Amino acid sequence: MAELDDIFENFDKNSLFRDKSILQTDYQPKDIPHRDEQIKQIASILAPVLRGEKTSNLFLYGKTGTGKTLSMQYVKDKLLKRVNKANDFNLKIEYLNCKLKKVSDTEYRILAELIKKMGGEVPSTGLPTQAVYDKFIDLIDREKQLLVLILDEIDQTVKKISSDFLYNLTRLNSELSKTQVCVVGISNDLTFLEGLDPRVRSSLSEEEIVFPPYNALQLQEILNRRAKEVFREGIMQDGVVAKCAAFAAREHGDARRALDLLRIAGELAERGNSKKVLLKHIDQANEKLEKDKVLDVITSEPKQFQLVLYSIIKLFEKQKDEPIFTGEVYNLYQDLCLQNKLEVLTQRRIGDIIQEFDMLGIINVRVISKGRGGRMREIKLAVTKSIIEKAKEIIKNSLNYN
């Protein structure tokens, strides 16, 4: 097709990017602006591993895109470069993102993934969980070593399994003779620790470091640094970086979102055969990210969350976009739980989940006073029909509905 040749020709001629990989989430910059304090704290807590000493377990938390993983990876690389090969112990630092599909949903799968990273092997299913623990212990205790386990998005695991898994990990040292293990947990959920069993909390979070959100000026500086390397000179309209930073600052100071906005805006500009990245491309990129964010949340949430949303969607379809109330949602949710052989959460917990959907912008909740009859919460869907259809598809696949 001649049209395709024209499209490819235009892309070849009109490349706005110099090196797009610098805007990818897995890119590790040489330095991390505005995180010196947190990096120094991580380094000082983990420094004893260079002498073969077990350190305190460490917990990093802060909103998405506040530099937690980047900072931890930066310190990890520095530690591995410094470790003395002449020592009579090995230092291993293993990183695992607990949010990865087919990793976070069972204790078995997380252990299997860790065993794989350590050079061992277990079948993806079929063994008792205790047998997989024994395999893991046997594998890491063969030589004198220090093992630092970095578990990113650890809150996802606890949400889907339970905090017992974390407790078991932190108690591993009592079963090891040659190896010492310390755990570094990373979480986007600031309230995650509060919900943990007290014994797990005390053993896991011996040291805690909070990563505050970036402000708009800090985000601008981060974007300006990257943009110089990413784009060709003079292709950005004035105000593009400032607008990106303003959008991301509104989203809890999320640097990852700011970088994604800039990358998607550049891609949209190229597709539109524009010679520059314009302010309108930032608006279009923001719209696209909003949609993707909602669907990502729905995909990653446990089945209980998905059923609450599915109940809201089904009620809206039945009541032709009329407002619905939390009581109706809870009644339908209970029926769906029984159909799916799932534990029914309390009405209070469902109220909390509805508030979370409201905060994410998936629904709008309005409190209506009924005089002496108390107050009711009225719910309206706040997303487009196309997102609702995709959300239904995601939930049906998750629950194996036809």
N, C-alpha and C positions, 0 to 999 in steps of 0.2 A: 504493500500500500504506500502510495506517494506521501500521504499525510504523515505516516509514521516516520518516513525519512526526514520530513520537515521538522517534526518534533525533536528527533535525535540530533539533527543538524543545529537547531536552535540551542539545545542544551550544550552541545560542544562549543559553540561560539560564545554563549552568554553565561559562563560560569561565574557566579558571584562569590563562590567559596574558594578559599585557598586551601584550608584543611578542616573539613567538617568534623573529623573524629574528635577534635578538641572540645566539641559541645556534647559528646556522648557521656552517658552517666558513668561508664566504667573508666573514663579518662582520669589518670592520676597526675595532677599538676605538680610542678617542681616545688611550689610553696603554696600554702593555704592561708589567704588573708583573713585577718580578724579571728583567728583560732589559736594564736600563740599560747595563750594561757591554758587552754584545754589540752593542747599537745604536750606542753611541759608537765602538766599534772599526770597525763597518761604515762609519759616517759619515766617520771620519778616513781610512780607506783610499780611499773613493770621492770625497771632497771635491775633489780636483784636477780632476774633470770639469767643475766650475763655471768653471774657467779654460781649458777646452778641452784639458786635458792627459790623455793616456791613463794609466790607473791599472794597478796590478798586477792580474792575474787573482785572483779571490777564491773561496775554497771554504768553504761553511758546512756543518757536519755535526753530527748529533745524532739521537737517536731520534725517532720520530713524535710530534707534539704537544708539541715543546719550544720552539715559537715562532720557528723559523727563517724560514718564509715570511712570517709576520706582521711580524717585525722588518725583513726585507728590503723588504717592501711599504711599511712605514712610512717607511724612509729614502728609498725611491724617490719617494714622494709629496712629501717635504720637499725633495728635490733639484730636482724638476720645478717646484715653487713658487718656488724661489730663483733658477733659472737666468735670467740677464740677457738679455732679448729683444734688446738692442742689440748683443750679441756678434756676431762675424762667423762663427759656427759654430752648428750645431744640436746639441742634446742629445736623443738618443732612448734611451729605456729600454724594452726589450721583454721581457715575461715569457712563458715557455712552460712548461707542466707536461708533462714528458716521459712521464708515466704515462698520459696521455689515450689512450683507445682510438683506433686508426688514426693515431696520431702517433708512438709510440715504437718501432714494429716495424721501420722501415727509415730509413736516412739520408735517402733521397729524401723521405719524408713529413715528416720534421722540417724539412728545408730548405723544402719546399713551404708548410708552416704558417708559418714565419718570413717567407717572401716575401709570403704573404697578409697577415700582420700589418703589413708595411711598405708595403702598398698595391699590391703586384704580383700576378701571377697565373701559375700553371703548372698543367697538367693533373695530376690526382691520381696518374696512372701514365703510363708510355709513353716518357718521355725518358730518355736515359742520365744517370746521376747526375752526371757531370761537366758536362753541359749545364745542370743545375739549379744547380750551384755557380756556373757562369759567369753565370747569370741573377741569382743572389743578389748576386754581386760587382758586377755592372753596376748593379743596383738601388741598392745602398747607397753606391756610389762616385760618384754623380752630383753630389753637393754636399759642401762641407766640413762634416763632422759627426763627432760622437762617438757611438758606438753601444755601449750596455751591454746584453749579452744575459744574462738571468737564466734559467737552465735548472734547473727544479725537478725533484726525483726523478730526477736525472741517472743514478743507478745503474741504473734500469730500462732506460735506453737502452743502456748498455754491456753489460748482461746479455743484451739481445736482439740488439744489432748487434755492435759491437766498440769498443775504445778508439781506433781509428783516426779515428773521427768527431770525437772530442774533440781529437785531435792536429791534424786538418785545420782545425778552428775556431780553435785557438790560433795557427795559422800564417797565418791570413787576412791579417794586417796586412802581410805581405811582398808581397801581391798588390794592395794598395790604395794609391791615390795621394792621395786627398782625405780619406778616412774612416779613423778609428782604432776598433778594436773591442776591448772587454774583456769577459771572460766571468766570470759569477758562477755557480758550480755549487752546488746544494743537494742533499744526500743524507741519507737516513735510515739508511744503512748505514755504521757506524763503521769497518768494515774495508775499505770500498770502495777507498780510495786505495792500500792495500797491494797489491791485486791488479792495479793498473794498470801498463802498460809504463812503465819509468823515465823515458823521454823525455816521455811524456804527463804523468806526474805532475809533473815539474819545470816544464813549461810551463803546466799548469793551476793547480796549487795553490801559486802564489807566496806567497799569504797564506791562512792557515787560521784559522777561528774555530770553536770547539767550543761547542755548546749543551748544558749539562748537564740531566739530567731535573729536573723540579720535585719537591719533597718534598710530603708530605701537607698540611703547614701552608700552603705556598705555593699549592697547588691549592685549599685551602679559601678562601683570600683571593680568588683569581681567581673562584671560583664564587659567593661571597657578593656580589661586585661586580656580576656579571652578573645573578644571581637577583633583586636589587632592582629591576632594570629589566624583567626578563622576566615575573615572576609578580605577580599581585595580592597585596596585603599579607595576611599571616597565613594563607596557604594551604599552607605547608610544615610538616610534622610536624618536631618537634625531632630533630636528628640526621641529617636527610636529606642535607644538604650534606657533613657529616663522613663519612658512609658513601660517598657519591659519590667524595670525595677519596681515601678509603682504597682503594677498588677501583682507581682510576686510578693511585695511587702504586704499587700492586702491579704495574701494567702499565708499568713504566719511567717513571713520572711523566708520563703522557700527558694533557696538558690537553684535547686534542681529544676524547679518550675520555670525560673527566669531563663535558665540556659535552654530548656526545651522550647520556650516561647521564641527565643532568638533563632534557634535552629529551624523550627517549623515555619517561622515568618520568612526566612531565607529560602526555604524550599518552595513556599507558596509564590514568592516573588519570581523565582526561576520558572516555575510552571506557567506563570502568567506572562512570561517573556519580558518582565520588567528589568530595566537597567539598574534599579536601586531597590533596596529594602525600605518600604514606606511605612508610615504610621498605620495605614489601613491593613497592612499585612500582619501587624501585631494584633489588631482587633480580631482578624480572621483566625489567627493562630490560637488566641485565647478562647474563642468559641469552640474550636476543635478540641483543645485540651480539656475544657469543662466537660464535654461529652465523654471523652475517653476516661476521665477521672471517675465519673459516676459509674461507668460500666466496670472499671477495674475494681472499685469498692465492692460492687455487687458480686463479682466473681470471687473475690478473696474472702468474703464474709462466711461464717459458719452457716450450716443449713437452717438453724433457728432464725438468724437474721433474714435469710432469704425468704423463709416462710412468712415472716411478718410483712415484708414488702409485697410478696405475692398476694397476701390477703388484702392489702390496701388496693393493689391493682385490680383484683377480681371484683372487689366491692365497687370501685369506680366504674368498671365496665357494666356492672349490673345496674348501678344507680345513675347511669348516664351523666357522669361528671358532677353530680350533686355532691355537696360536702358530706363527709362521713365522720363518725366519731370513734374514739379509742375503744369503747365498749364493743362496738360492732367488729372492729378489727380483731380484738382478743377472742371473741366467740368463734370467728372463722379460723383464726390461727390455731385454736385448740382442736377444731375438727381436722385440720390439715395435719397437725402433729400426730393425732391418733391414726389417721390414714397411713402416715409414713413411719409409724412405730418409733416416734421420737419423743423424748421427755418433754413435757409441757412446762415452760417457764412460768414464773409468777406474773400476775398482772402488773405488778410494780416494775419488774424487769422488762416487760414488753413496753411499758411507758418510757423507760430509759432508752430502749432501742429506737422507739419512735422519735425521741428527742435527738438521737444521733443522726437519724435520716434528715431531720429538720436542719441540723447544723451543716450537713453535707450539701444541702440545697436540693435534695431529691423530692422532699415534700415541704409544704408550709403548714405549720401548726398554729392555730389561733385559739386562745382560751376565751370561752364564752361564759359569762356569769348567768346563772339561772336563779338569781335571787336566793331565797331560802333553800332552793333545791341544790345549792352548791355550784360548782363550776365544771364545765365540760371542755374537752379539747377537740376542736374541729380540724379535720385534716383535708388538705387538697394536694394533689400531685403537682409538682413544680417543674417537671421535665417534659420534653416534647414527645409526641406520639411515637416517633422513630426510636427514641431511647427506651420508651416503655416496651415496645415490641422486642427490642434486643434484650432488655432486662428479663422479659418473660422467657425468652429462648435460653438465656444463661441459666435461669433458675430451673426450668424444665429439664435441661441436660444434667444439672447437678443432682436433681431428685429422681432422675431416670423416668420422667413422665413422658408419655407418648404425645 
